[in-house]
Amino acid sequence: MTLAARARTWAPPFALMALIFLLSAQPNLNSGLGLVDTIGRKLIHACEYGLLAFLWWRALRTTELRATAIPMALLLTVGYAVSDEFHQTFVNGRHGSPVDVAIDSFGAALVLSRIRRRR
């Protein structure tokens, strides 16, 4: 695999993790729309972590870990969700939430279960 191909494979999960970190460092992402805002943000959480799980799976399946790419992708994604919520405890106006970890994990598990079913 060429260096460019490796970068195309491995850079996306790290780039998404960096974006999530930057968004989590913002003191307040509330739009003021009440319940619509809350539900929308939870759906976005599930989707972004579903995408992160997909990107990890895509990268891991190119290695000798191919047979364990799905569980490894889930482990990496859930681990990052936990670390992201911990990170938020240090940001003014934010708080870490086990509920958000569960929502993030659900999004990741849903995407990876779809991948497993298709394979």
DRENKOL-102454 format. One record per atom (N, C-alpha, C): x, y, z; atom name; residue in one letter; residue number from 1. Coordinates in Angstrom, 3 decimals, padded with zeros to 6 digits. Atoms other than C-alpha are relative to their C-alpha. Example, Ala and Ser with C-alpha at 12.3 -4.5 7.8 and 13.67 -1.06 7.14 Angstrom:
# DRENKOL-102454
+----------+----------+----------+------+-----+-----+
|        u |        v |        w | atom | res |   n |
+----------+----------+----------+------+-----+-----+
|  000.890 | -001.190 |  000.000 |    N |   A |   1 |
|  012.300 | -004.500 |  007.800 |   CA |   A |   1 |
|  000.900 |  001.200 |  000.000 |    C |   A |   1 |
| -000.820 | -001.190 | -000.060 |    N |   S |   2 |
|  013.670 | -001.060 |  007.140 |   CA |   S |   2 |
| -000.770 |  001.090 |  000.730 |    C |   S |   2 |
+----------+----------+----------+------+-----+-----+
//
This chain:
# DRENKOL-102454
+----------+----------+----------+------+-----+-----+
|        u |        v |        w | atom | res |   n |
+----------+----------+----------+------+-----+-----+
|  000.851 | -001.176 |  000.000 |    N |   M |   1 |
|  000.000 |  000.000 |  000.000 |   CA |   M |   1 |
|  000.897 |  001.240 |  000.000 |    C |   M |   1 |
| -000.809 | -001.216 |  000.102 |    N |   T |   2 |
|  001.424 |  003.367 | -000.994 |   CA |   T |   2 |
| -000.285 |  000.926 |  001.180 |    C |   T |   2 |
|  000.183 | -000.972 | -001.074 |    N |   L |   3 |
|  001.840 |  006.206 |  001.454 |   CA |   L |   3 |
| -001.288 |  000.797 | -000.194 |    C |   L |   3 |
|  001.228 | -000.751 |  000.277 |    N |   A |   4 |
| -000.962 |  008.139 | -000.248 |   CA |   A |   4 |
| -001.237 | -000.843 |  000.309 |    C |   A |   4 |
|  001.130 |  000.891 | -000.285 |    N |   A |   5 |
| -003.296 |  005.138 |  000.006 |   CA |   A |   5 |
| -000.169 | -000.181 |  001.504 |    C |   A |   5 |
|  000.086 |  000.103 | -001.469 |    N |   R |   6 |
| -002.449 |  004.721 |  003.688 |   CA |   R |   6 |
| -000.592 |  001.261 |  000.602 |    C |   R |   6 |
|  000.531 | -001.267 | -000.514 |    N |   A |   7 |
| -003.169 |  008.385 |  004.299 |   CA |   A |   7 |
| -001.500 |  000.093 | -000.263 |    C |   A |   7 |
|  001.434 | -000.035 |  000.315 |    N |   R |   8 |
| -006.541 |  008.102 |  002.528 |   CA |   R |   8 |
| -000.797 | -000.953 |  000.880 |    C |   R |   8 |
|  000.669 |  000.985 | -000.838 |    N |   T |   9 |
| -007.364 |  005.110 |  004.713 |   CA |   T |   9 |
| -000.012 |  000.401 |  001.469 |    C |   T |   9 |
| -000.146 | -000.242 | -001.443 |    N |   W |  10 |
| -006.077 |  006.222 |  008.115 |   CA |   W |  10 |
| -000.268 |  001.434 |  000.433 |    C |   W |  10 |
|  000.212 | -001.399 | -000.400 |    N |   A |  11 |
| -006.440 |  010.019 |  008.068 |   CA |   A |  11 |
| -001.460 |  000.311 |  000.353 |    C |   A |  11 |
|  001.381 | -000.379 | -000.313 |    N |   P |  12 |
| -010.271 |  010.172 |  008.019 |   CA |   P |  12 |
| -000.463 | -000.257 |  001.435 |    C |   P |  12 |
|  000.474 |  000.128 | -001.388 |    N |   P |  13 |
| -010.930 |  008.612 |  011.458 |   CA |   P |  13 |
|  000.680 |  000.998 |  000.938 |    C |   P |  13 |
| -000.699 | -000.969 | -000.847 |    N |   F |  14 |
| -008.274 |  010.836 |  013.023 |   CA |   F |  14 |
| -000.509 |  001.423 | -000.237 |    C |   F |  14 |
|  000.541 | -001.332 |  000.301 |    N |   A |  15 |
| -009.643 |  013.909 |  011.233 |   CA |   A |  15 |
| -001.372 |  000.186 |  000.654 |    C |   A |  15 |
|  001.307 | -000.102 | -000.642 |    N |   L |  16 |
| -013.165 |  013.175 |  012.468 |   CA |   L |  16 |
|  000.147 |  000.107 |  001.516 |    C |   L |  16 |
| -000.241 | -000.113 | -001.442 |    N |   M |  17 |
| -011.845 |  012.661 |  015.993 |   CA |   M |  17 |
|  000.453 |  001.407 |  000.367 |    C |   M |  17 |
| -000.447 | -001.377 | -000.249 |    N |   A |  18 |
| -010.118 |  016.046 |  015.790 |   CA |   A |  18 |
| -001.177 |  000.963 | -000.080 |    C |   A |  18 |
|  001.177 | -000.857 |  000.131 |    N |   L |  19 |
| -013.353 |  017.682 |  014.606 |   CA |   L |  19 |
| -000.910 | -000.142 |  001.221 |    C |   L |  19 |
|  000.821 |  000.237 | -001.194 |    N |   I |  20 |
| -015.315 |  016.071 |  017.452 |   CA |   I |  20 |
|  000.627 |  000.690 |  001.209 |    C |   I |  20 |
| -000.689 | -000.642 | -001.116 |    N |   F |  21 |
| -012.676 |  017.287 |  019.917 |   CA |   F |  21 |
| -000.203 |  001.515 | -000.042 |    C |   F |  21 |
|  000.172 | -001.458 |  000.126 |    N |   L |  22 |
| -012.901 |  020.850 |  018.566 |   CA |   L |  22 |
| -001.425 |  000.430 |  000.327 |    C |   L |  22 |
|  001.393 | -000.326 | -000.316 |    N |   L |  23 |
| -016.696 |  020.853 |  018.746 |   CA |   L |  23 |
| -000.283 | -000.163 |  001.492 |    C |   L |  23 |
|  000.194 |  000.225 | -001.432 |    N |   S |  24 |
| -016.574 |  019.459 |  022.278 |   CA |   S |  24 |
|  000.654 |  001.079 |  000.847 |    C |   S |  24 |
| -000.694 | -001.067 | -000.734 |    N |   A |  25 |
| -014.267 |  022.295 |  023.299 |   CA |   A |  25 |
| -000.775 |  001.313 | -000.026 |    C |   A |  25 |
|  000.820 | -001.214 |  000.058 |    N |   Q |  26 |
| -016.953 |  024.870 |  022.454 |   CA |   Q |  26 |
| -000.855 |  000.087 |  001.257 |    C |   Q |  26 |
|  000.742 | -000.116 | -001.248 |    N |   P |  27 |
| -018.619 |  026.247 |  025.584 |   CA |   P |  27 |
| -001.501 | -000.268 | -000.124 |    C |   P |  27 |
|  001.434 |  000.171 |  000.116 |    N |   N |  28 |
| -022.144 |  026.099 |  024.201 |   CA |   N |  28 |
| -000.376 | -000.150 | -001.468 |    C |   N |  28 |
|  000.461 |  000.227 |  001.377 |    N |   L |  29 |
| -023.582 |  024.590 |  021.024 |   CA |   L |  29 |
| -001.522 |  000.049 | -000.078 |    C |   L |  29 |
|  001.448 | -000.038 | -000.055 |    N |   N |  30 |
| -027.204 |  025.121 |  022.061 |   CA |   N |  30 |
| -000.535 |  001.083 | -000.930 |    C |   N |  30 |
|  000.588 | -000.961 |  000.941 |    N |   S |  31 |
| -029.299 |  026.797 |  019.363 |   CA |   S |  31 |
| -001.155 |  000.774 |  000.614 |    C |   S |  31 |
|  001.130 | -000.657 | -000.639 |    N |   G |  32 |
| -032.037 |  027.805 |  021.781 |   CA |   G |  32 |
| -001.347 | -000.517 | -000.465 |    C |   G |  32 |
|  001.253 |  000.548 |  000.521 |    N |   L |  33 |
| -034.663 |  025.644 |  020.079 |   CA |   L |  33 |
| -000.629 | -001.040 |  000.925 |    C |   L |  33 |
|  000.591 |  000.903 | -000.981 |    N |   G |  34 |
| -035.375 |  023.600 |  023.201 |   CA |   G |  34 |
|  000.108 | -001.460 | -000.368 |    C |   G |  34 |
|  000.035 |  001.438 |  000.249 |    N |   L |  35 |
| -036.446 |  020.015 |  022.625 |   CA |   L |  35 |
|  000.489 | -000.359 | -001.398 |    C |   L |  35 |
| -000.472 |  000.244 |  001.372 |    N |   V |  36 |
| -035.803 |  020.224 |  018.865 |   CA |   V |  36 |
|  001.516 |  000.005 | -000.035 |    C |   V |  36 |
| -001.456 | -000.083 | -000.071 |    N |   D |  37 |
| -032.219 |  021.264 |  019.599 |   CA |   D |  37 |
|  000.577 | -001.241 |  000.673 |    C |   D |  37 |
| -000.495 |  001.156 | -000.746 |    N |   T |  38 |
| -031.745 |  018.462 |  022.126 |   CA |   T |  38 |
| -000.079 | -001.268 | -000.843 |    C |   T |  38 |
|  000.168 |  001.202 |  000.827 |    N |   I |  39 |
| -033.133 |  015.745 |  019.852 |   CA |   I |  39 |
|  000.929 |  000.054 | -001.205 |    C |   I |  39 |
| -000.890 | -000.147 |  001.151 |    N |   G |  40 |
| -031.224 |  017.103 |  016.863 |   CA |   G |  40 |
|  001.448 | -000.286 |  000.348 |    C |   G |  40 |
| -001.394 |  000.235 | -000.390 |    N |   R |  41 |
| -027.926 |  017.114 |  018.742 |   CA |   R |  41 |
|  000.243 | -001.472 |  000.317 |    C |   R |  41 |
| -000.155 |  001.423 | -000.319 |    N |   K |  42 |
| -028.505 |  013.543 |  019.975 |   CA |   K |  42 |
|  000.061 | -000.828 | -001.284 |    C |   K |  42 |
| -000.056 |  000.704 |  001.290 |    N |   L |  43 |
| -029.208 |  012.367 |  016.412 |   CA |   L |  43 |
|  001.339 |  000.227 | -000.687 |    C |   L |  43 |
| -001.309 | -000.300 |  000.588 |    N |   I |  44 |
| -026.068 |  014.123 |  015.207 |   CA |   I |  44 |
|  001.089 | -000.787 |  000.713 |    C |   I |  44 |
| -000.960 |  000.806 | -000.764 |    N |   H |  45 |
| -024.105 |  012.440 |  018.002 |   CA |   H |  45 |
|  000.032 | -001.425 | -000.520 |    C |   H |  45 |
|  000.070 |  001.388 |  000.464 |    N |   A |  46 |
| -025.322 |  009.005 |  016.904 |   CA |   A |  46 |
|  000.586 | -000.137 | -001.402 |    C |   A |  46 |
| -000.503 |  000.054 |  001.380 |    N |   C |  47 |
| -024.541 |  009.770 |  013.258 |   CA |   C |  47 |
|  001.508 |  000.199 | -000.065 |    C |   C |  47 |
| -001.438 | -000.246 |  000.091 |    N |   E |  48 |
| -021.067 |  011.182 |  013.853 |   CA |   E |  48 |
|  000.797 | -001.178 |  000.556 |    C |   E |  48 |
| -000.707 |  001.166 | -000.525 |    N |   Y |  49 |
| -020.066 |  008.199 |  015.983 |   CA |   Y |  49 |
| -000.230 | -001.235 | -000.859 |    C |   Y |  49 |
|  000.190 |  001.053 |  001.001 |    N |   G |  50 |
| -021.611 |  005.832 |  013.438 |   CA |   G |  50 |
|  001.004 |  000.158 | -001.126 |    C |   G |  50 |
| -000.994 | -000.274 |  001.039 |    N |   L |  51 |
| -019.417 |  007.505 |  010.837 |   CA |   L |  51 |
|  001.407 | -000.321 |  000.497 |    C |   L |  51 |
| -001.328 |  000.297 | -000.549 |    N |   L |  52 |
| -016.380 |  007.246 |  013.117 |   CA |   L |  52 |
|  000.234 | -001.512 |  000.036 |    C |   L |  52 |
| -000.130 |  001.465 | -000.029 |    N |   A |  53 |
| -017.018 |  003.506 |  013.604 |   CA |   A |  53 |
|  000.243 | -000.547 | -001.406 |    C |   A |  53 |
| -000.199 |  000.426 |  001.385 |    N |   F |  54 |
| -017.310 |  003.061 |  009.839 |   CA |   F |  54 |
|  001.425 |  000.298 | -000.463 |    C |   F |  54 |
| -001.352 | -000.381 |  000.423 |    N |   L |  55 |
| -014.047 |  004.939 |  009.251 |   CA |   L |  55 |
|  001.060 | -000.870 |  000.662 |    C |   L |  55 |
| -000.948 |  000.901 | -000.665 |    N |   W |  56 |
| -012.236 |  002.841 |  011.864 |   CA |   W |  56 |
| -000.051 | -001.384 | -000.631 |    C |   W |  56 |
|  000.126 |  001.315 |  000.623 |    N |   W |  57 |
| -013.618 | -000.366 |  010.345 |   CA |   W |  57 |
|  000.697 | -000.018 | -001.356 |    C |   W |  57 |
| -000.610 | -000.098 |  001.330 |    N |   R |  58 |
| -012.546 |  000.774 |  006.884 |   CA |   R |  58 |
|  001.521 | -000.034 |  000.082 |    C |   R |  58 |
| -001.456 | -000.006 | -000.150 |    N |   A |  59 |
| -008.997 |  001.415 |  008.092 |   CA |   A |  59 |
|  000.510 | -001.334 |  000.535 |    C |   A |  59 |
| -000.479 |  001.234 | -000.639 |    N |   L |  60 |
| -008.672 | -001.683 |  010.279 |   CA |   L |  60 |
| -000.084 | -001.214 | -000.910 |    C |   L |  60 |
|  000.124 |  001.174 |  000.875 |    N |   R |  61 |
| -009.822 | -004.077 |  007.587 |   CA |   R |  61 |
|  001.138 | -000.096 | -001.013 |    C |   R |  61 |
| -001.148 |  000.041 |  000.903 |    N |   T |  62 |
| -006.689 | -003.183 |  005.583 |   CA |   T |  62 |
|  001.237 | -000.569 |  000.682 |    C |   T |  62 |
| -001.145 |  000.498 | -000.770 |    N |   T |  63 |
| -004.442 | -004.652 |  008.286 |   CA |   T |  63 |
| -000.180 | -001.481 |  000.310 |    C |   T |  63 |
|  000.113 |  001.387 | -000.434 |    N |   E |  64 |
| -003.794 | -008.052 |  009.788 |   CA |   E |  64 |
| -001.141 | -000.187 |  000.999 |    C |   E |  64 |
|  001.141 |  000.064 | -000.909 |    N |   L |  65 |
| -006.669 | -007.213 |  012.156 |   CA |   L |  65 |
| -001.334 | -000.122 | -000.740 |    C |   L |  65 |
|  001.208 |  000.055 |  000.835 |    N |   R |  66 |
| -009.152 | -007.713 |  009.302 |   CA |   R |  66 |
| -001.116 | -000.819 |  000.651 |    C |   R |  66 |
|  001.013 |  000.880 | -000.590 |    N |   A |  67 |
| -010.942 | -010.554 |  011.112 |   CA |   A |  67 |
| -000.659 |  000.623 |  001.226 |    C |   A |  67 |
|  000.544 | -000.636 | -001.205 |    N |   T |  68 |
| -011.449 | -008.391 |  014.201 |   CA |   T |  68 |
| -000.282 |  001.485 | -000.214 |    C |   T |  68 |
|  000.176 | -001.424 |  000.304 |    N |   A |  69 |
| -012.016 | -005.069 |  012.444 |   CA |   A |  69 |
| -001.282 |  000.567 |  000.604 |    C |   A |  69 |
|  001.261 | -000.523 | -000.533 |    N |   I |  70 |
| -015.642 | -004.723 |  013.554 |   CA |   I |  70 |
|  000.069 |  000.190 |  001.514 |    C |   I |  70 |
| -000.074 | -000.253 | -001.448 |    N |   P |  71 |
| -015.109 | -005.302 |  017.296 |   CA |   P |  71 |
|  001.057 |  001.039 |  000.376 |    C |   P |  71 |
| -001.034 | -001.008 | -000.286 |    N |   M |  72 |
| -011.917 | -003.214 |  017.228 |   CA |   M |  72 |
| -000.521 |  001.404 | -000.315 |    C |   M |  72 |
|  000.582 | -001.303 |  000.347 |    N |   A |  73 |
| -013.747 | -000.373 |  015.467 |   CA |   A |  73 |
| -000.980 |  000.443 |  001.073 |    C |   A |  73 |
|  000.945 | -000.335 | -001.070 |    N |   L |  74 |
| -016.467 | -000.525 |  018.118 |   CA |   L |  74 |
|  000.746 |  000.407 |  001.261 |    C |   L |  74 |
| -000.786 | -000.313 | -001.198 |    N |   L |  75 |
| -013.918 | -000.542 |  020.929 |   CA |   L |  75 |
|  000.656 |  001.379 | -000.106 |    C |   L |  75 |
| -000.636 | -001.308 |  000.190 |    N |   L |  76 |
| -012.020 |  002.434 |  019.497 |   CA |   L |  76 |
| -001.021 |  001.141 |  000.038 |    C |   L |  76 |
|  001.022 | -001.038 |  000.059 |    N |   T |  77 |
| -015.208 |  004.397 |  018.857 |   CA |   T |  77 |
| -000.621 |  000.257 |  001.368 |    C |   T |  77 |
|  000.581 | -000.171 | -001.334 |    N |   V |  78 |
| -016.766 |  003.775 |  022.270 |   CA |   V |  78 |
|  001.040 |  000.595 |  000.948 |    C |   V |  78 |
| -001.069 | -000.583 | -000.820 |    N |   G |  79 |
| -013.426 |  004.510 |  023.922 |   CA |   G |  79 |
|  000.149 |  001.486 | -000.245 |    C |   G |  79 |
| -000.098 | -001.427 |  000.305 |    N |   Y |  80 |
| -013.292 |  007.820 |  022.108 |   CA |   Y |  80 |
| -001.220 |  000.754 |  000.521 |    C |   Y |  80 |
|  001.208 | -000.635 | -000.539 |    N |   A |  81 |
| -016.889 |  008.593 |  023.110 |   CA |   A |  81 |
|  000.163 |  000.259 |  001.497 |    C |   A |  81 |
| -000.236 | -000.172 | -001.434 |    N |   V |  82 |
| -015.939 |  008.060 |  026.761 |   CA |   V |  82 |
|  000.998 |  001.138 |  000.230 |    C |   V |  82 |
| -001.015 | -001.049 | -000.187 |    N |   S |  83 |
| -012.841 |  010.247 |  026.417 |   CA |   S |  83 |
| -000.549 |  001.380 | -000.377 |    C |   S |  83 |
|  000.600 | -001.262 |  000.400 |    N |   D |  84 |
| -014.870 |  012.944 |  024.645 |   CA |   D |  84 |
| -000.899 |  000.548 |  001.106 |    C |   D |  84 |
|  000.863 | -000.459 | -001.097 |    N |   E |  85 |
| -017.413 |  013.098 |  027.463 |   CA |   E |  85 |
|  000.843 |  000.432 |  001.204 |    C |   E |  85 |
| -000.916 | -000.413 | -001.077 |    N |   F |  86 |
| -014.567 |  013.244 |  029.992 |   CA |   F |  86 |
|  000.596 |  001.370 | -000.333 |    C |   F |  86 |
| -000.546 | -001.277 |  000.449 |    N |   H |  87 |
| -013.013 |  016.076 |  027.969 |   CA |   H |  87 |
| -000.998 |  001.132 |  000.265 |    C |   H |  87 |
|  001.010 | -001.033 | -000.180 |    N |   Q |  88 |
| -016.301 |  017.993 |  028.161 |   CA |   Q |  88 |
| -000.150 |  000.440 |  001.453 |    C |   Q |  88 |
|  000.098 | -000.397 | -001.411 |    N |   T |  89 |
| -016.138 |  017.992 |  031.961 |   CA |   T |  89 |
|  000.965 |  001.132 |  000.333 |    C |   T |  89 |
| -000.975 | -001.071 | -000.207 |    N |   F |  90 |
| -013.231 |  020.448 |  031.638 |   CA |   F |  90 |
| -000.345 |  001.267 | -000.780 |    C |   F |  90 |
|  000.394 | -001.135 |  000.839 |    N |   V |  91 |
| -015.064 |  022.839 |  029.274 |   CA |   V |  91 |
| -001.128 |  000.756 |  000.705 |    C |   V |  91 |
|  001.040 | -000.816 | -000.620 |    N |   N |  92 |
| -017.033 |  025.709 |  030.818 |   CA |   N |  92 |
| -001.282 | -000.070 | -000.814 |    C |   N |  92 |
|  001.287 |  000.061 |  000.679 |    N |   G |  93 |
| -020.719 |  025.377 |  029.998 |   CA |   G |  93 |
| -000.345 | -001.371 | -000.543 |    C |   G |  93 |
|  000.243 |  001.363 |  000.491 |    N |   R |  94 |
| -020.422 |  021.673 |  029.099 |   CA |   R |  94 |
|  000.081 | -000.967 |  001.166 |    C |   R |  94 |
| -000.127 |  001.059 | -000.998 |    N |   H |  95 |
| -020.711 |  018.461 |  031.055 |   CA |   H |  95 |
|  000.045 | -001.339 | -000.725 |    C |   H |  95 |
| -000.046 |  001.344 |  000.552 |    N |   G |  96 |
| -019.949 |  014.843 |  030.395 |   CA |   G |  96 |
| -001.244 | -000.755 |  000.404 |    C |   G |  96 |
|  001.242 |  000.716 | -000.276 |    N |   S |  97 |
| -022.893 |  012.491 |  030.200 |   CA |   S |  97 |
|  000.098 | -001.460 | -000.433 |    C |   S |  97 |
|  000.050 |  001.409 |  000.401 |    N |   P |  98 |
| -023.119 |  008.693 |  030.284 |   CA |   P |  98 |
| -001.091 | -000.257 | -001.046 |    C |   P |  98 |
|  001.058 |  000.145 |  001.002 |    N |   V |  99 |
| -026.327 |  009.088 |  028.257 |   CA |   V |  99 |
|  000.563 |  000.291 | -001.394 |    C |   V |  99 |
| -000.616 | -000.297 |  001.300 |    N |   D | 100 |
| -024.308 |  010.708 |  025.456 |   CA |   D | 100 |
|  000.917 | -001.127 | -000.445 |    C |   D | 100 |
| -000.841 |  001.152 |  000.365 |    N |   V | 101 |
| -021.829 |  007.821 |  025.573 |   CA |   V | 101 |
| -000.879 | -001.120 | -000.544 |    C |   V | 101 |
|  000.919 |  001.048 |  000.462 |    N |   A | 102 |
| -024.770 |  005.424 |  025.204 |   CA |   A | 102 |
| -000.541 |  000.323 | -001.396 |    C |   A | 102 |
|  000.499 | -000.403 |  001.323 |    N |   I | 103 |
| -026.155 |  007.411 |  022.253 |   CA |   I | 103 |
|  001.091 | -000.161 | -001.051 |    C |   I | 103 |
| -001.130 |  000.147 |  000.925 |    N |   D | 104 |
| -022.718 |  007.531 |  020.605 |   CA |   D | 104 |
|  000.260 | -001.474 | -000.300 |    C |   D | 104 |
| -000.249 |  001.434 |  000.150 |    N |   S | 105 |
| -022.244 |  003.803 |  021.198 |   CA |   S | 105 |
| -001.087 | -000.661 | -000.840 |    C |   S | 105 |
|  001.104 |  000.527 |  000.794 |    N |   F | 106 |
| -025.681 |  003.061 |  019.756 |   CA |   F | 106 |
|  000.220 |  000.289 | -001.485 |    C |   F | 106 |
| -000.263 | -000.353 |  001.391 |    N |   G | 107 |
| -024.805 |  004.940 |  016.570 |   CA |   G | 107 |
|  001.098 | -000.856 | -000.605 |    C |   G | 107 |
| -001.113 |  000.835 |  000.471 |    N |   A | 108 |
| -021.520 |  003.052 |  016.253 |   CA |   A | 108 |
| -000.442 | -001.445 | -000.186 |    C |   A | 108 |
|  000.442 |  001.393 |  000.073 |    N |   A | 109 |
| -023.110 | -000.331 |  016.979 |   CA |   A | 109 |
| -000.976 | -000.219 | -001.149 |    C |   A | 109 |
|  000.967 |  000.117 |  001.090 |    N |   L | 110 |
| -025.916 |  000.295 |  014.495 |   CA |   L | 110 |
|  000.715 | -000.092 | -001.355 |    C |   L | 110 |
| -000.740 |  000.021 |  001.268 |    N |   V | 111 |
| -023.516 |  001.068 |  011.646 |   CA |   V | 111 |
|  000.792 | -001.293 | -000.147 |    C |   V | 111 |
| -000.825 |  001.209 |  000.086 |    N |   L | 112 |
| -021.216 | -001.838 |  012.468 |   CA |   L | 112 |
| -000.858 | -001.259 | -000.134 |    C |   L | 112 |
|  000.874 |  001.168 |  000.169 |    N |   S | 113 |
| -024.134 | -004.265 |  012.762 |   CA |   S | 113 |
| -000.495 | -000.099 | -001.442 |    C |   S | 113 |
|  000.389 | -000.008 |  001.411 |    N |   R | 114 |
| -025.259 | -003.215 |  009.279 |   CA |   R | 114 |
|  001.149 | -000.541 | -000.877 |    C |   R | 114 |
| -001.166 |  000.496 |  000.749 |    N |   I | 115 |
| -021.733 | -003.853 |  007.995 |   CA |   I | 115 |
|  000.105 | -001.515 |  000.164 |    C |   I | 115 |
| -000.111 |  001.443 | -000.254 |    N |   R | 116 |
| -021.655 | -007.284 |  009.640 |   CA |   R | 116 |
| -001.074 | -000.765 | -000.773 |    C |   R | 116 |
|  001.077 |  000.660 |  000.718 |    N |   R | 117 |
| -025.032 | -008.200 |  008.137 |   CA |   R | 117 |
|  000.260 | -000.089 | -001.490 |    C |   R | 117 |
| -000.281 | -000.014 |  001.445 |    N |   R | 118 |
| -023.907 | -007.220 |  004.653 |   CA |   R | 118 |
|  001.137 | -000.917 | -000.377 |    C |   R | 118 |
| -001.161 |  000.838 |  000.288 |    N |   R | 119 |
| -020.737 | -009.274 |  004.921 |   CA |   R | 119 |
| -000.378 | -001.400 |  000.257 |    C |   R | 119 |
+----------+----------+----------+------+-----+-----+
//
